[in-house]
Amino acid sequence: MVVGVTDNVAATLASWREVALPIAGGALVVCTFIGVAALLLAHELQREEKLNRALREADDRWRRTIDSVMDAIVSVDAAQNIIMFNRAAERMFGLSATLALGRPLSMLIPERLHARHAAHVDDFAHSGAASREMAPQMEVLARRADGSEFPVESAISQTTIDGAPQLTAVLRDVTERRRREAELRRMNTELRRLSSALQSVREEERARISRELHDDLGQQLTGIKLDLSWLVARIKDGRQPAPEALDSMRQLLDGAIGAVRRISTELRPRMLDDLGFDEALAWQVGEFSRRSQIPVEVELPGIAHVQDDALTTALYRIVQESLTNIARHAGASSVRIELFERDGALVLRIRDDGAGVDLARIGSGVGVLSMRERAAALGGTFRIARHAGGGTEIEVEIPLAESALQGDLA
């Protein structure tokens, strides 16, 4: 009995082993496979996470790079709707990216130029070219959100992303550069006009001095020569010259000396070198008032800053030219000249109560150009305008730090 039970158990265990061992082996294989698969899946998930992180970092770097560019970058799709609008574009057009994205590109173009611009972009899109400068020498205009127009330079490129074309324009606002170019052209034109005018002025001045020497001084010297010849003849004959003749000769000599002094003073007052700007200005103002009967009020609290020869000459010539213009054109009854310091600069202001300057007529005149160039040579500015209370006001402002610069326009 015992032996029979034992045999049955052994048989059952043997049978179970035959079944269990393959199952256990299969389970072990499955568990091993699952473990390996889990490891592979975990590795793949880590790899995917790394790729996603790298993509996010790359996208972040790309966006930061695009937003850090100083030029505006605008991308459009095949329908010319905006799909990228960087921060520089936001600043340039006064429009946020959220309001620009999905809108037509034409919103950034003046309405009258819509057709021409669309045709240009379409022509480029079908040209097959990778990039093109958009008419660098043309006046390319853009429009801000407030409707104001401004000139831009544009370089446009195209690419294909996921089978869809994308066009990208890099825009640069050239308003300031165009303004400077226009200012440079204006200054060059003025300099050419000034150079030509100065040549004419030199010739006129030489002709005037020639007439002064010939008509005034020359005649006086000729009279003195004739009187001396007469005096020599009388002395040879042993006759005494008449006192009236000697007085006439002395008067002719005094006149000749006076003519030399007058011509010399008109060319450059000697007191400008000997006594300084204030004394020379007082003499100039006195001569102006004597000839024109126009009183001049002078206040010079900033005179202590006028030490440099170039500055002294420039200020004197500007005052001289201003007074000449007032006498000729202003119809003024009074003039006021001020020299004072303001915000680290020396300011010369000349104001009259006349009819007021006609800027269209006098603004391009030789005298005004000359005054402007004298101020610019010392790093300063020149302004001429109608005064609110009537008359004309000229103001020259020269930085004190720049006033030592040499400007030879005397």
C-alpha positions in Angstrom: 0.0 0.0 0.0 2.7 2.4 1.0 4.7 1.4 -2.0 1.8 2.1 -4.3 1.2 5.6 -3.0 4.8 6.4 -3.2 4.9 5.2 -6.8 1.9 7.4 -7.6 3.5 10.5 -6.0 6.7 9.9 -7.9 4.8 9.5 -11.1 2.8 12.6 -10.5 5.9 14.6 -9.7 7.6 13.3 -12.7 4.5 14.3 -14.8 4.4 17.7 -13.2 8.0 18.3 -13.8 7.5 17.5 -17.5 4.8 20.1 -17.7 6.2 22.7 -15.2 9.7 22.9 -16.4 8.8 24.1 -19.9 6.3 26.5 -18.4 8.8 27.8 -16.0 11.4 28.1 -18.8 8.9 29.9 -21.0 8.0 32.2 -18.1 11.6 32.9 -17.5 12.1 33.6 -21.2 9.1 35.9 -21.2 10.2 37.6 -18.0 13.7 38.0 -19.5 12.2 39.4 -22.8 9.9 41.7 -20.8 12.9 42.9 -18.8 15.0 43.5 -21.9 12.1 45.1 -23.6 11.6 47.3 -20.6 15.2 48.3 -20.6 15.1 49.0 -24.3 11.9 51.0 -23.9 13.4 52.9 -21.0 16.5 53.6 -23.0 14.4 54.7 -26.0 12.3 56.9 -23.7 15.4 58.5 -22.4 16.7 59.0 -25.9 13.5 60.5 -27.0 13.5 62.8 -24.0 17.0 63.8 -24.8 16.0 64.5 -28.4 13.0 66.5 -27.3 15.1 68.5 -24.9 17.7 69.1 -27.6 14.9 70.1 -30.0 13.5 72.5 -27.4 16.9 73.9 -26.7 17.6 74.3 -30.4 14.2 75.9 -30.9 14.8 78.2 -27.9 18.3 79.1 -29.3 16.8 79.8 -32.7 14.1 82.0 -31.3 16.5 83.8 -29.1 18.9 84.3 -32.0 16.1 85.6 -34.3 14.8 87.9 -31.5 18.3 89.2 -30.8 19.0 90.2 -34.4 18.9 94.0 -34.8 17.2 93.8 -38.2 13.5 93.0 -38.6 12.8 89.4 -39.9 9.5 88.7 -41.4 8.5 85.3 -43.0 5.4 84.6 -45.1 3.9 81.5 -46.5 2.8 80.9 -50.2 -0.3 83.1 -49.7 2.0 85.9 -48.3 0.5 85.6 -44.8 3.0 86.4 -42.0 4.2 83.3 -40.1 7.2 84.8 -38.3 7.7 88.2 -36.9 10.7 88.8 -34.6 11.1 91.5 -31.9 13.0 93.8 -34.1 10.1 93.7 -36.5 7.7 94.5 -33.5 9.8 97.6 -32.7 10.2 98.7 -36.3 6.5 98.4 -37.2 5.0 99.2 -33.8 3.1 96.0 -33.9 3.2 92.9 -31.7 3.8 89.5 -33.1 0.5 88.2 -31.9 -1.3 90.8 -34.0 0.9 90.3 -37.0 1.0 86.5 -37.3 -1.5 85.1 -39.8 -2.2 88.6 -41.3 -1.3 89.5 -44.9 2.1 91.0 -45.6 0.4 93.8 -47.4 -0.5 95.4 -44.0 3.2 96.4 -43.8 3.3 98.0 -47.2 1.8 101.4 -48.2 -1.5 100.8 -50.0 -0.5 102.4 -53.3 2.5 100.0 -53.5 0.5 96.7 -52.8 0.2 95.6 -56.4 3.9 96.3 -57.3 5.2 94.7 -54.1 3.0 91.6 -54.5 4.2 91.2 -58.1 7.8 91.5 -57.0 7.4 88.9 -54.3 5.6 86.5 -56.7 8.2 87.0 -59.4 10.9 86.1 -56.9 9.0 83.1 -55.6 8.9 81.7 -59.1 12.4 82.7 -60.1 14.1 79.7 -58.4 16.7 82.0 -56.8 17.6 81.3 -53.2 18.0 85.0 -52.2 17.8 88.5 -53.6 18.4 92.1 -52.5 15.2 94.0 -53.0 16.2 97.1 -55.0 19.0 98.4 -52.7 19.2 101.6 -54.7 15.4 102.1 -54.9 13.2 103.9 -52.5 11.5 100.9 -50.8 8.9 102.0 -48.4 7.2 100.2 -45.5 4.3 101.2 -43.3 4.1 101.2 -39.5 1.0 100.3 -37.5 0.2 104.0 -37.0 0.2 104.5 -40.8 3.5 106.4 -41.1 5.8 105.4 -43.9 9.6 105.0 -43.7 12.3 103.8 -46.1 13.8 100.3 -45.7 16.5 98.1 -47.2 15.3 94.5 -47.8 17.0 91.2 -48.6 14.6 88.4 -49.4 15.2 84.6 -49.4 13.1 81.5 -49.9 13.1 77.9 -48.8 10.8 74.9 -48.7 9.7 73.4 -45.3 7.5 70.3 -45.3 6.8 70.8 -48.9 5.5 74.3 -48.4 7.4 77.4 -49.7 8.4 80.0 -47.2 9.8 83.5 -48.0 11.8 85.5 -45.4 12.7 89.1 -45.6 15.4 90.8 -43.6 14.5 94.5 -43.2 16.5 97.5 -42.1 15.1 100.9 -41.3 17.3 103.4 -43.2 15.4 106.6 -42.2 18.4 108.0 -40.2 20.9 107.0 -42.9 18.8 108.6 -45.6 18.5 111.7 -43.5 22.3 111.8 -43.0 22.9 111.2 -46.7 20.5 114.1 -47.6 22.2 116.3 -45.0 25.6 115.4 -46.4 24.5 116.2 -49.9 23.1 119.5 -48.7 26.3 120.3 -46.9 28.4 119.4 -50.0 26.1 121.6 -52.1 26.5 124.4 -49.7 30.3 124.0 -49.5 30.5 124.0 -53.3 28.4 127.2 -53.4 30.4 128.7 -50.5 33.7 127.9 -52.3 32.4 129.5 -55.5 31.0 132.4 -53.6 34.2 132.9 -51.6 36.2 133.0 -54.9 33.8 135.7 -56.1 34.0 137.6 -52.8 37.8 137.5 -52.9 37.8 138.9 -56.4 35.3 141.6 -55.4 37.4 142.4 -52.4 40.5 142.6 -54.4 38.8 144.9 -56.9 37.5 147.1 -54.1 40.9 147.3 -52.5 42.3 148.1 -55.9 39.8 150.9 -56.4 40.5 152.2 -52.9 44.2 152.3 -53.5 43.9 153.8 -56.9 41.0 156.3 -56.4 41.8 157.4 -52.9 45.3 156.6 -51.8 46.7 156.8 -55.3 45.3 160.2 -56.0 46.6 161.5 -52.6 50.1 160.2 -53.2 50.0 161.6 -56.8 49.0 165.0 -55.3 51.9 164.8 -52.7 54.3 163.9 -55.5 53.2 166.9 -57.6 53.5 169.2 -54.5 57.0 167.8 -53.8 58.1 168.4 -57.4 56.8 172.0 -57.1 58.5 172.4 -53.7 61.9 171.1 -55.1 61.6 173.5 -58.0 61.0 176.5 -55.8 63.9 175.5 -53.5 66.2 175.2 -56.5 65.2 178.6 -57.6 66.0 179.9 -54.1 62.4 180.8 -53.3 60.7 179.9 -50.1 57.5 177.7 -50.3 54.3 179.3 -49.3 53.0 178.1 -45.9 49.6 177.2 -47.5 51.3 174.8 -49.9 53.1 173.0 -47.0 49.7 172.8 -45.1 48.2 171.3 -48.2 50.9 168.7 -48.4 50.5 167.9 -44.7 46.7 167.4 -45.2 47.4 165.1 -48.2 49.8 163.1 -46.1 47.2 162.9 -43.3 44.6 161.8 -45.7 46.9 159.1 -47.2 47.7 157.8 -43.7 44.0 157.7 -42.8 43.2 155.8 -46.0 45.9 153.2 -45.2 44.6 152.8 -41.7 41.0 152.6 -42.9 41.8 149.9 -45.5 43.9 148.0 -43.0 41.2 148.1 -40.4 38.5 146.9 -42.8 40.7 144.0 -43.7 41.3 143.1 -40.0 41.0 145.5 -37.1 44.4 145.8 -35.4 42.7 146.2 -32.1 41.4 142.6 -32.5 45.0 141.5 -32.0 46.1 144.2 -29.6 43.1 144.7 -27.3 40.9 141.6 -27.9 37.4 140.8 -28.9 35.5 143.2 -26.7 37.4 146.3 -27.8 37.2 145.4 -31.4 33.5 144.7 -31.1 33.0 148.1 -29.4 34.7 149.8 -32.4 32.7 147.8 -34.9 29.4 148.6 -33.1 30.4 152.2 -32.9 31.1 152.4 -36.7 27.9 150.6 -37.4 25.8 153.0 -35.3 27.6 156.0 -36.8 26.8 154.9 -40.4 23.3 153.5 -39.9 22.1 155.6 -36.9 20.9 152.4 -35.3 21.7 152.0 -31.6 23.2 148.8 -30.5 23.0 147.3 -26.9 25.9 145.0 -26.0 26.2 142.6 -23.1 29.2 140.3 -22.8 29.2 138.3 -19.6 30.9 135.4 -21.4 33.8 137.5 -22.7 36.3 135.7 -20.3 35.9 132.5 -22.5 37.0 134.3 -25.6 40.8 133.6 -25.6 41.5 131.6 -28.7 42.5 133.5 -31.9 40.3 131.3 -34.1 37.3 131.9 -31.8 37.9 135.6 -31.6 38.1 136.0 -35.3 35.0 133.8 -36.0 32.9 135.7 -33.5 34.0 139.1 -34.8 33.3 138.1 -38.4 29.9 136.7 -37.5 29.0 140.0 -35.7 30.4 142.0 -38.6 28.4 140.0 -41.2 25.2 140.2 -39.1 25.4 143.9 -38.7 26.0 144.3 -42.4 22.9 142.3 -43.2 20.9 144.3 -40.6 21.9 147.6 -42.2 21.1 146.3 -45.7 17.9 144.3 -45.2 16.3 144.6 -41.7 14.9 148.1 -41.5 15.6 147.8 -37.7 15.5 150.6 -35.1 17.6 148.7 -32.5 20.0 145.8 -32.2 21.1 143.7 -29.2 24.2 141.6 -29.0 24.8 139.1 -26.2 27.7 136.8 -25.4 27.1 134.3 -22.5 27.7 130.8 -21.3 24.9 128.2 -21.4 25.2 124.5 -20.6 28.9 124.3 -21.2 28.8 126.3 -24.4 29.5 129.9 -25.5 26.5 131.5 -27.0 26.5 134.6 -29.3 23.1 136.0 -29.9 22.3 138.9 -32.2 18.8 140.2 -32.4 17.1 143.1 -34.2 13.6 144.5 -34.2 13.3 144.8 -38.0 11.0 143.3 -40.6 12.3 139.8 -40.0 14.5 137.7 -42.3 13.2 136.1 -45.4 14.7 132.6 -44.9 14.0 131.5 -48.4 16.0 134.4 -49.8 18.8 134.8 -47.3 19.1 131.3 -46.1 21.4 130.2 -49.0 23.3 133.6 -49.2 27.0 133.8 -49.0 26.9 135.7 -45.8 24.8 133.1 -44.0 26.8 130.2 -45.4 30.0 131.9 -44.3 28.6 132.4 -40.7 27.4 128.8 -40.6 30.8 127.5 -41.7 32.7 129.6 -39.2 30.6 128.1 -36.4 30.9 124.6 -37.8 34.7 125.0 -38.0 34.8 125.4 -34.2 32.4 122.5 -33.6 29.5 124.7 -33.1 26.0 125.4 -34.6 24.5 128.3 -36.3 20.8 129.2 -36.3 18.9 132.1 -37.9 15.2 132.6 -37.5 12.4 135.1 -37.2 12.0 136.2 -33.6 8.6 135.7 -32.0 8.5 139.4 -31.0 9.4 140.6 -34.5 12.8 140.9 -36.2 15.5 138.4 -36.7 17.6 136.4 -34.3 20.9 134.8 -35.0 22.4 132.4 -32.4 25.8 130.8 -32.6 26.5 128.1 -30.0 30.1 126.8 -29.6 31.0 124.1 -27.1 33.7 125.5 -24.8 35.6 122.2 -25.0 35.7 122.6 -28.8 36.5 126.3 -29.0 40.2 125.7 -29.0 40.0 123.9 -32.3 41.7 125.8 -35.1 39.4 127.1 -37.8 41.0 129.3 -40.4 38.1 131.0 -42.0 39.1 134.5 -41.2 
